């Protein structure tokens, strides 16, 4: 499978933090789509970069995917964007059927809630 970047498409960058499960979701989605030519930018969350703050001024969080300089924020939105922006690359990440897509989004949101709850519990013990 040819990589998207090698086909002359716009540059991809992923702003992330190594331990974030939301960044991992995007990395897995990129891998499944066969998109391997992207630049990973590790973010220092204690000293957020100008690029992160400019790319995600509302939440100021990772992950952020930059596609041709345009930011896409939030991991599930990035997954949906990858399906839309690169339909010929790799398998579809979400089902085509609207109901099945809604079910997939429900379970992804449920998993996000659990991850956030665990994160908050762990923060209480620090």
Buried (B, 14 or more C-beta within 10 A) or exposed (E): EEBBBEEEBEEBBBBBBEEBEBBBBBBEBBEBBBBEBBEEBEBEBEEBBEBBEEBBEEEEBBBBBBBEEEBBBBBBEBBBBBBEBBEEBBEEBBEEEEEEBEEBBEEBEEEBEEBEEEEEEEEEEE
